[in-house]
Amino acid sequence: AVTPERLFVVRAPDPQALDHDGDGIGCEPIT
């Protein structure tokens, strides 16, 4: 993982694509 943080707010730009589903929350657990 890029960061150990989870469920943080991702602000544009997002060059590392931390917010993979575009809802503004980064590193959501993948279910």
LUMLUMDREN-2810 file (N, C-alpha, C; in Angstrom, 1 decimal):
<atoms>
<atom><aa>A</aa><ch>A</ch><at>N</at><xx>0.8</xx><yy>-1.2</yy><zz>0.0</zz></atom>
<atom><aa>A</aa><ch>A</ch><at>CA</at><xx>0.0</xx><yy>0.0</yy><zz>0.0</zz></atom>
<atom><aa>A</aa><ch>A</ch><at>C</at><xx>0.9</xx><yy>1.2</yy><zz>0.0</zz></atom>
<atom><aa>V</aa><ch>A</ch><at>N</at><xx>0.4</xx><yy>2.3</yy><zz>-0.6</zz></atom>
<atom><aa>V</aa><ch>A</ch><at>CA</at><xx>1.1</xx><yy>3.6</yy><zz>-0.6</zz></atom>
<atom><aa>V</aa><ch>A</ch><at>C</at><xx>1.2</xx><yy>4.1</yy><zz>0.8</zz></atom>
<atom><aa>T</aa><ch>A</ch><at>N</at><xx>0.1</xx><yy>4.0</yy><zz>1.6</zz></atom>
<atom><aa>T</aa><ch>A</ch><at>CA</at><xx>0.1</xx><yy>4.5</yy><zz>2.9</zz></atom>
<atom><aa>T</aa><ch>A</ch><at>C</at><xx>-0.7</xx><yy>3.6</yy><zz>3.8</zz></atom>
<atom><aa>P</aa><ch>A</ch><at>N</at><xx>-0.4</xx><yy>3.6</yy><zz>5.1</zz></atom>
<atom><aa>P</aa><ch>A</ch><at>CA</at><xx>-1.1</xx><yy>2.7</yy><zz>6.0</zz></atom>
<atom><aa>P</aa><ch>A</ch><at>C</at><xx>-2.5</xx><yy>3.3</yy><zz>6.4</zz></atom>
<atom><aa>E</aa><ch>A</ch><at>N</at><xx>-2.7</xx><yy>4.6</yy><zz>6.0</zz></atom>
<atom><aa>E</aa><ch>A</ch><at>CA</at><xx>-3.9</xx><yy>5.3</yy><zz>6.3</zz></atom>
<atom><aa>E</aa><ch>A</ch><at>C</at><xx>-5.1</xx><yy>4.6</yy><zz>5.5</zz></atom>
<atom><aa>R</aa><ch>A</ch><at>N</at><xx>-6.3</xx><yy>4.7</yy><zz>6.1</zz></atom>
<atom><aa>R</aa><ch>A</ch><at>CA</at><xx>-7.5</xx><yy>4.1</yy><zz>5.4</zz></atom>
<atom><aa>R</aa><ch>A</ch><at>C</at><xx>-8.6</xx><yy>5.1</yy><zz>5.5</zz></atom>
<atom><aa>L</aa><ch>A</ch><at>N</at><xx>-9.4</xx><yy>5.2</yy><zz>4.5</zz></atom>
<atom><aa>L</aa><ch>A</ch><at>CA</at><xx>-10.7</xx><yy>6.0</yy><zz>4.6</zz></atom>
<atom><aa>L</aa><ch>A</ch><at>C</at><xx>-10.4</xx><yy>7.4</yy><zz>4.8</zz></atom>
<atom><aa>F</aa><ch>A</ch><at>N</at><xx>-9.4</xx><yy>8.0</yy><zz>4.1</zz></atom>
<atom><aa>F</aa><ch>A</ch><at>CA</at><xx>-9.1</xx><yy>9.4</yy><zz>4.2</zz></atom>
<atom><aa>F</aa><ch>A</ch><at>C</at><xx>-9.7</xx><yy>10.1</yy><zz>3.0</zz></atom>
<atom><aa>V</aa><ch>A</ch><at>N</at><xx>-9.8</xx><yy>11.4</yy><zz>3.2</zz></atom>
<atom><aa>V</aa><ch>A</ch><at>CA</at><xx>-10.4</xx><yy>12.2</yy><zz>2.1</zz></atom>
<atom><aa>V</aa><ch>A</ch><at>C</at><xx>-9.3</xx><yy>12.4</yy><zz>1.0</zz></atom>
<atom><aa>V</aa><ch>A</ch><at>N</at><xx>-9.6</xx><yy>12.1</yy><zz>-0.2</zz></atom>
<atom><aa>V</aa><ch>A</ch><at>CA</at><xx>-8.7</xx><yy>12.3</yy><zz>-1.4</zz></atom>
<atom><aa>V</aa><ch>A</ch><at>C</at><xx>-9.1</xx><yy>13.6</yy><zz>-2.1</zz></atom>
<atom><aa>R</aa><ch>A</ch><at>N</at><xx>-8.2</xx><yy>14.5</yy><zz>-2.2</zz></atom>
<atom><aa>R</aa><ch>A</ch><at>CA</at><xx>-8.5</xx><yy>15.8</yy><zz>-3.0</zz></atom>
<atom><aa>R</aa><ch>A</ch><at>C</at><xx>-7.8</xx><yy>15.7</yy><zz>-4.3</zz></atom>
<atom><aa>A</aa><ch>A</ch><at>N</at><xx>-8.4</xx><yy>16.2</yy><zz>-5.3</zz></atom>
<atom><aa>A</aa><ch>A</ch><at>CA</at><xx>-7.8</xx><yy>16.3</yy><zz>-6.7</zz></atom>
<atom><aa>A</aa><ch>A</ch><at>C</at><xx>-6.7</xx><yy>17.2</yy><zz>-6.6</zz></atom>
<atom><aa>P</aa><ch>A</ch><at>N</at><xx>-5.6</xx><yy>17.0</yy><zz>-7.5</zz></atom>
<atom><aa>P</aa><ch>A</ch><at>CA</at><xx>-5.5</xx><yy>15.8</yy><zz>-8.3</zz></atom>
<atom><aa>P</aa><ch>A</ch><at>C</at><xx>-5.1</xx><yy>14.6</yy><zz>-7.5</zz></atom>
<atom><aa>D</aa><ch>A</ch><at>N</at><xx>-5.3</xx><yy>13.4</yy><zz>-8.0</zz></atom>
<atom><aa>D</aa><ch>A</ch><at>CA</at><xx>-5.0</xx><yy>12.2</yy><zz>-7.4</zz></atom>
<atom><aa>D</aa><ch>A</ch><at>C</at><xx>-4.1</xx><yy>11.3</yy><zz>-8.2</zz></atom>
<atom><aa>P</aa><ch>A</ch><at>N</at><xx>-2.8</xx><yy>11.8</yy><zz>-8.3</zz></atom>
<atom><aa>P</aa><ch>A</ch><at>CA</at><xx>-1.9</xx><yy>11.1</yy><zz>-9.3</zz></atom>
<atom><aa>P</aa><ch>A</ch><at>C</at><xx>-1.6</xx><yy>9.6</yy><zz>-9.0</zz></atom>
<atom><aa>Q</aa><ch>A</ch><at>N</at><xx>-1.8</xx><yy>9.2</yy><zz>-7.7</zz></atom>
<atom><aa>Q</aa><ch>A</ch><at>CA</at><xx>-1.6</xx><yy>7.8</yy><zz>-7.4</zz></atom>
<atom><aa>Q</aa><ch>A</ch><at>C</at><xx>-2.8</xx><yy>7.0</yy><zz>-7.4</zz></atom>
<atom><aa>A</aa><ch>A</ch><at>N</at><xx>-3.9</xx><yy>7.6</yy><zz>-7.8</zz></atom>
<atom><aa>A</aa><ch>A</ch><at>CA</at><xx>-5.2</xx><yy>6.9</yy><zz>-7.9</zz></atom>
<atom><aa>A</aa><ch>A</ch><at>C</at><xx>-5.6</xx><yy>6.3</yy><zz>-6.6</zz></atom>
<atom><aa>L</aa><ch>A</ch><at>N</at><xx>-5.4</xx><yy>7.0</yy><zz>-5.5</zz></atom>
<atom><aa>L</aa><ch>A</ch><at>CA</at><xx>-5.8</xx><yy>6.4</yy><zz>-4.2</zz></atom>
<atom><aa>L</aa><ch>A</ch><at>C</at><xx>-7.3</xx><yy>6.2</yy><zz>-4.1</zz></atom>
<atom><aa>D</aa><ch>A</ch><at>N</at><xx>-8.0</xx><yy>7.1</yy><zz>-4.8</zz></atom>
<atom><aa>D</aa><ch>A</ch><at>CA</at><xx>-9.5</xx><yy>7.0</yy><zz>-4.7</zz></atom>
<atom><aa>D</aa><ch>A</ch><at>C</at><xx>-9.9</xx><yy>6.3</yy><zz>-6.0</zz></atom>
<atom><aa>H</aa><ch>A</ch><at>N</at><xx>-9.9</xx><yy>5.0</yy><zz>-5.9</zz></atom>
<atom><aa>H</aa><ch>A</ch><at>CA</at><xx>-10.1</xx><yy>4.2</yy><zz>-7.1</zz></atom>
<atom><aa>H</aa><ch>A</ch><at>C</at><xx>-11.5</xx><yy>4.2</yy><zz>-7.6</zz></atom>
<atom><aa>D</aa><ch>A</ch><at>N</at><xx>-12.5</xx><yy>4.6</yy><zz>-6.8</zz></atom>
<atom><aa>D</aa><ch>A</ch><at>CA</at><xx>-13.9</xx><yy>4.6</yy><zz>-7.3</zz></atom>
<atom><aa>D</aa><ch>A</ch><at>C</at><xx>-14.5</xx><yy>6.0</yy><zz>-7.4</zz></atom>
<atom><aa>G</aa><ch>A</ch><at>N</at><xx>-13.6</xx><yy>7.0</yy><zz>-7.1</zz></atom>
<atom><aa>G</aa><ch>A</ch><at>CA</at><xx>-14.0</xx><yy>8.4</yy><zz>-7.4</zz></atom>
<atom><aa>G</aa><ch>A</ch><at>C</at><xx>-15.0</xx><yy>9.0</yy><zz>-6.5</zz></atom>
<atom><aa>D</aa><ch>A</ch><at>N</at><xx>-15.1</xx><yy>8.4</yy><zz>-5.3</zz></atom>
<atom><aa>D</aa><ch>A</ch><at>CA</at><xx>-16.1</xx><yy>9.0</yy><zz>-4.3</zz></atom>
<atom><aa>D</aa><ch>A</ch><at>C</at><xx>-15.5</xx><yy>9.9</yy><zz>-3.3</zz></atom>
<atom><aa>G</aa><ch>A</ch><at>N</at><xx>-14.2</xx><yy>10.2</yy><zz>-3.4</zz></atom>
<atom><aa>G</aa><ch>A</ch><at>CA</at><xx>-13.5</xx><yy>11.1</yy><zz>-2.5</zz></atom>
<atom><aa>G</aa><ch>A</ch><at>C</at><xx>-12.9</xx><yy>10.5</yy><zz>-1.3</zz></atom>
<atom><aa>I</aa><ch>A</ch><at>N</at><xx>-13.0</xx><yy>9.2</yy><zz>-1.1</zz></atom>
<atom><aa>I</aa><ch>A</ch><at>CA</at><xx>-12.5</xx><yy>8.5</yy><zz>0.0</zz></atom>
<atom><aa>I</aa><ch>A</ch><at>C</at><xx>-11.4</xx><yy>7.5</yy><zz>-0.5</zz></atom>
<atom><aa>G</aa><ch>A</ch><at>N</at><xx>-10.2</xx><yy>7.6</yy><zz>0.1</zz></atom>
<atom><aa>G</aa><ch>A</ch><at>CA</at><xx>-9.0</xx><yy>6.9</yy><zz>-0.4</zz></atom>
<atom><aa>G</aa><ch>A</ch><at>C</at><xx>-8.8</xx><yy>5.6</yy><zz>0.4</zz></atom>
<atom><aa>C</aa><ch>A</ch><at>N</at><xx>-8.2</xx><yy>4.6</yy><zz>-0.2</zz></atom>
<atom><aa>C</aa><ch>A</ch><at>CA</at><xx>-7.7</xx><yy>3.4</yy><zz>0.4</zz></atom>
<atom><aa>C</aa><ch>A</ch><at>C</at><xx>-8.9</xx><yy>2.7</yy><zz>1.1</zz></atom>
<atom><aa>E</aa><ch>A</ch><at>N</at><xx>-10.0</xx><yy>2.7</yy><zz>0.5</zz></atom>
<atom><aa>E</aa><ch>A</ch><at>CA</at><xx>-11.2</xx><yy>1.9</yy><zz>1.0</zz></atom>
<atom><aa>E</aa><ch>A</ch><at>C</at><xx>-10.8</xx><yy>0.4</yy><zz>1.0</zz></atom>
<atom><aa>P</aa><ch>A</ch><at>N</at><xx>-11.2</xx><yy>-0.3</yy><zz>2.0</zz></atom>
<atom><aa>P</aa><ch>A</ch><at>CA</at><xx>-11.0</xx><yy>-1.8</yy><zz>2.0</zz></atom>
<atom><aa>P</aa><ch>A</ch><at>C</at><xx>-11.8</xx><yy>-2.4</yy><zz>0.8</zz></atom>
<atom><aa>I</aa><ch>A</ch><at>N</at><xx>-11.1</xx><yy>-3.2</yy><zz>0.1</zz></atom>
<atom><aa>I</aa><ch>A</ch><at>CA</at><xx>-11.7</xx><yy>-3.8</yy><zz>-1.1</zz></atom>
<atom><aa>I</aa><ch>A</ch><at>C</at><xx>-12.5</xx><yy>-5.0</yy><zz>-0.7</zz></atom>
<atom><aa>T</aa><ch>A</ch><at>N</at><xx>-13.7</xx><yy>-5.0</yy><zz>-1.0</zz></atom>
<atom><aa>T</aa><ch>A</ch><at>CA</at><xx>-14.6</xx><yy>-6.2</yy><zz>-0.5</zz></atom>
<atom><aa>T</aa><ch>A</ch><at>C</at><xx>-15.0</xx><yy>-7.0</yy><zz>-1.7</zz></atom>
</atoms>
